[in-house]
Amino acid sequence: MKWILGALKIFPLIIAAVNAVERLSSKKGTDKQDEAITLIGDLVPLIEASIGRDIVNEAEVQSAIRKVIDAVVALQNIVRDVVARHAAMAGR
């Protein structure tokens, strides 16, 4: 059960990494995702130490983190587009 708590602690790191890379990187696509993965990898040892397990370097976890990154970016894009549409409609 301890590993579940550790895994759940990764989600805020993923969101923070995505936001940081979105603001600071000029890269696109997989290169940008790789940059977020690197940032997450730099922060995760603290979580891994708390659960006593190396979770980020497992292939399945890497794949899942990439999918979460894709989902976070997709959600951010949708929210941005909805806000822009509402602003445009309010400006009419």
trRosetta pair geometry for C-beta under 8 A, 3 or more apart (Angstrom, degrees):
i j d omega theta_ij theta_ji phi_ij phi_ji
1 4 5.6 -46 -163 24 48 115
1 5 7.1 46 146 -15 70 99
2 5 5.9 -54 -160 34 39 111
2 6 6.6 38 146 -17 67 106
2 51 5.1 160 136 -136 97 84
2 52 7.5 25 116 30 139 100
3 6 5.3 -53 -150 39 39 115
3 7 6.1 42 151 -23 69 103
3 51 5.1 105 -101 -177 55 136
3 53 5.7 -7 -106 38 110 150
3 55 7.0 144 -159 -78 102 133
4 7 5.6 -52 -146 36 32 111
4 8 6.4 33 153 -20 64 105
5 8 5.7 -53 -148 35 31 112
5 9 6.7 38 150 -26 61 102
5 51 7.1 171 73 -89 86 114
6 9 5.6 -52 -156 26 34 115
6 10 7.5 45 146 -30 60 93
6 47 5.1 128 -161 170 88 95
6 48 7.0 93 -174 -92 136 34
6 50 6.0 170 -101 85 104 99
6 51 3.4 -50 -50 -40 151 142
6 53 7.1 147 74 52 163 104
6 55 6.7 150 120 -6 122 149
7 10 5.8 -41 -167 10 42 117
7 55 6.5 -133 -87 175 84 163
8 11 6.1 -29 -170 3 49 114
9 12 7.0 -47 -171 30 48 101
9 13 7.2 45 140 -12 67 111
9 47 4.8 -179 93 -122 129 125
9 50 7.7 32 23 64 166 142
10 13 5.3 -66 -159 43 46 116
10 14 6.1 51 147 -29 79 101
10 40 7.2 52 -161 -165 94 118
10 44 6.7 18 -111 -112 97 106
10 47 6.4 159 -68 124 75 175
10 55 7.8 -113 -56 99 140 131
10 56 7.7 161 -115 -85 134 98
10 65 7.1 -86 158 -103 134 105
11 14 5.6 -50 -147 29 33 112
11 15 6.6 29 157 -14 65 103
11 68 7.2 -120 -117 -171 74 147
12 15 5.7 -54 -148 39 36 110
12 16 6.1 36 154 -18 68 107
13 16 5.7 -55 -144 40 31 111
13 17 6.1 32 156 -21 66 107
13 40 5.4 107 138 -130 112 84
13 43 5.2 -175 -142 98 127 138
13 44 6.7 130 141 -74 170 78
13 47 7.6 -99 -23 -27 148 141
14 17 5.8 -56 -146 37 28 110
14 18 6.3 28 155 -19 64 106
14 36 7.5 56 -152 165 63 117
14 40 6.1 19 -90 -100 60 133
14 65 6.3 -156 -102 -153 121 85
14 68 5.2 -14 179 118 163 126
14 69 6.2 -127 -168 -75 107 72
14 72 6.4 179 135 -31 104 152
15 18 5.8 -52 -146 35 30 111
15 19 6.3 28 156 -16 64 108
15 72 5.8 -164 -103 -136 69 143
16 19 5.8 -57 -148 39 30 110
16 20 6.2 29 155 -19 65 108
17 20 5.7 -55 -145 37 30 111
17 21 6.2 24 159 -14 66 109
17 36 4.3 111 140 -158 111 82
17 37 7.9 112 156 -51 151 19
17 39 4.2 158 -133 92 106 123
17 40 4.8 -51 -51 -57 162 85
17 43 7.6 -143 -66 16 111 136
17 69 7.7 -57 93 -107 112 108
18 21 6.0 -59 -145 41 27 106
18 22 6.1 30 156 -22 64 109
18 36 5.5 28 -81 -127 55 141
18 69 5.8 171 -84 -141 113 79
18 72 4.9 -165 -16 110 175 138
18 73 6.2 -142 -158 -64 128 81
18 76 7.5 -175 140 -21 128 147
19 22 5.7 -54 -144 35 28 113
19 23 6.4 21 159 -14 63 109
20 23 6.0 -63 -151 39 27 106
20 24 5.9 -14 168 12 66 120
20 36 7.8 143 65 -111 92 78
20 39 6.3 180 77 -161 136 165
21 24 6.4 -74 -128 53 25 88
21 25 4.7 -7 -170 3 70 130
21 27 7.8 -49 -175 53 104 107
21 32 5.6 128 157 -173 125 85
21 35 5.0 137 -125 103 125 115
21 36 4.7 -81 -15 -71 153 87
21 39 6.7 -147 -54 0 105 147
22 25 7.2 -26 -74 39 11 94
22 32 7.9 65 -81 -175 53 129
22 73 7.7 168 -79 -114 121 92
22 76 7.4 -84 -93 133 164 163
25 32 5.5 148 109 -123 144 88
25 35 5.5 126 -96 95 154 167
27 31 4.0 -121 -177 112 126 112
27 32 4.4 174 99 -69 100 73
27 35 6.0 140 45 -18 147 138
28 31 6.2 49 60 47 47 109
28 32 5.9 -37 -160 -21 7 116
29 32 6.1 123 56 21 24 99
29 33 6.9 -48 148 -3 43 104
30 33 5.2 -53 -144 40 37 115
30 34 6.1 45 153 -25 68 101
31 34 5.6 -48 -147 32 30 114
31 35 6.6 36 150 -22 60 102
32 35 5.6 -50 -154 31 34 116
32 36 6.8 34 148 -17 64 101
33 36 5.6 -52 -153 35 36 111
33 37 6.4 39 148 -21 66 103
33 66 6.1 55 176 -137 130 89
33 69 5.5 123 -136 119 94 149
33 70 7.6 3 -108 -63 131 76
34 37 5.4 -50 -147 35 34 115
34 38 6.4 38 152 -21 65 102
35 38 5.7 -50 -150 32 32 113
35 39 6.6 32 151 -18 63 105
36 39 5.6 -54 -149 37 34 113
36 40 6.3 35 152 -19 67 105
36 69 5.5 133 100 -126 149 137
37 40 5.7 -54 -147 38 31 111
37 41 6.1 35 152 -23 64 107
37 62 7.1 44 -145 -148 130 88
37 65 6.5 110 -113 116 89 129
37 66 7.0 -9 -77 -79 121 83
37 69 7.6 -69 -60 -45 79 154
38 41 5.5 -54 -148 36 30 115
38 42 6.6 33 152 -23 63 102
39 42 5.7 -52 -154 29 32 112
39 43 6.8 16 153 -8 63 109
40 43 6.0 -70 -153 42 34 104
40 44 5.9 40 156 -37 71 112
40 56 7.1 -178 127 -136 101 136
40 65 6.5 176 108 -170 166 141
41 44 5.9 -46 -133 22 29 117
41 56 5.8 162 -110 145 74 147
42 45 7.9 -47 178 2 28 101
43 46 6.8 -46 172 22 58 109
43 47 7.8 44 130 -6 76 106
44 47 5.2 -56 -158 39 61 110
44 48 5.8 59 147 -22 85 103
44 55 7.6 -121 176 65 129 91
44 56 4.7 78 119 -41 164 146
45 48 5.4 -55 -140 41 36 113
45 49 6.1 41 159 -25 68 102
46 49 5.9 -52 -150 31 28 111
46 50 6.8 26 152 -19 60 105
47 50 5.7 -57 -154 33 34 111
47 51 6.7 6 157 1 68 107
47 55 7.8 -62 112 39 109 122
48 51 6.3 -71 -147 48 31 92
48 52 7.8 175 165 -11 59 4
48 53 6.3 -116 -154 80 78 46
48 54 5.6 34 -155 -104 136 44
48 55 6.0 -161 -102 16 94 85
48 56 6.9 -85 -63 0 126 99
49 52 7.3 30 -168 -73 30 43
51 55 7.3 16 77 -25 138 124
54 57 5.4 -18 159 33 112 110
54 58 7.3 136 117 -34 82 89
55 58 6.1 -51 -165 13 42 115
55 61 5.2 152 161 -107 77 164
56 61 5.7 -130 -125 119 28 134
56 62 7.0 79 176 -73 60 74
56 65 7.3 31 -139 -39 83 151
57 61 7.5 33 48 62 21 124
57 62 7.4 15 -147 -50 22 111
58 61 4.4 77 68 9 94 109
58 62 7.0 -166 88 -10 45 85
59 62 5.6 -54 -147 35 33 113
59 63 6.3 33 155 -19 65 106
60 63 5.7 -54 -150 37 32 113
60 64 6.3 31 152 -18 65 106
61 64 5.6 -53 -146 38 33 111
61 65 6.2 36 154 -22 66 104
62 65 5.8 -53 -147 34 29 111
62 66 6.5 30 153 -19 62 105
63 66 5.8 -55 -153 34 31 112
63 67 6.6 30 150 -18 64 105
64 67 5.6 -54 -150 35 35 112
64 68 6.4 36 151 -19 67 103
65 68 5.6 -52 -149 36 34 112
65 69 6.4 39 150 -22 65 102
66 69 5.5 -49 -149 33 33 115
66 70 6.5 37 151 -19 64 102
67 70 5.6 -49 -150 34 34 114
67 71 6.4 34 151 -18 65 105
68 71 5.6 -54 -148 38 34 112
68 72 6.3 36 153 -21 67 104
69 72 5.8 -53 -146 35 30 111
69 73 6.3 26 157 -15 64 107
70 73 6.0 -59 -148 40 28 108
70 74 6.2 29 155 -20 65 109
71 74 5.7 -53 -144 37 30 112
71 75 6.3 30 157 -18 64 107
72 75 5.9 -58 -149 38 28 109
72 76 6.3 29 153 -19 64 107
73 76 5.6 -53 -146 37 31 112
73 77 6.3 33 154 -20 64 106
74 77 5.7 -55 -150 35 30 112
74 78 6.5 30 153 -19 64 106
75 78 5.7 -53 -147 35 33 111
75 79 6.3 31 156 -17 66 106
76 79 5.9 -56 -146 38 30 110
76 80 6.2 33 154 -21 64 107
77 80 5.7 -53 -147 36 30 113
77 81 6.3 27 155 -17 64 108
78 81 5.8 -58 -148 38 29 109
78 82 6.3 28 155 -18 66 107
79 82 5.8 -55 -144 37 30 110
79 83 6.2 30 157 -18 65 107
80 83 6.0 -58 -149 38 27 110
80 84 6.3 26 154 -19 63 109
81 84 5.6 -54 -146 37 31 112
81 85 6.4 32 155 -20 65 104
82 85 5.7 -52 -148 35 31 111
82 86 6.4 29 155 -16 64 106
83 86 5.8 -56 -148 38 31 110
83 87 6.3 32 153 -20 65 107
84 87 5.7 -54 -146 37 31 112
84 88 6.3 32 154 -20 64 106
85 88 5.7 -55 -148 36 30 111
85 89 6.3 27 154 -17 65 107
86 89 5.7 -55 -146 38 31 110
86 90 6.2 31 154 -20 65 108
87 90 5.7 -57 -146 38 30 111
87 91 6.3 29 154 -20 63 110
88 91 5.8 -60 -149 36 30 112
88 92 7.3 49 150 -43 60 89
89 92 6.0 -31 -162 -5 38 116
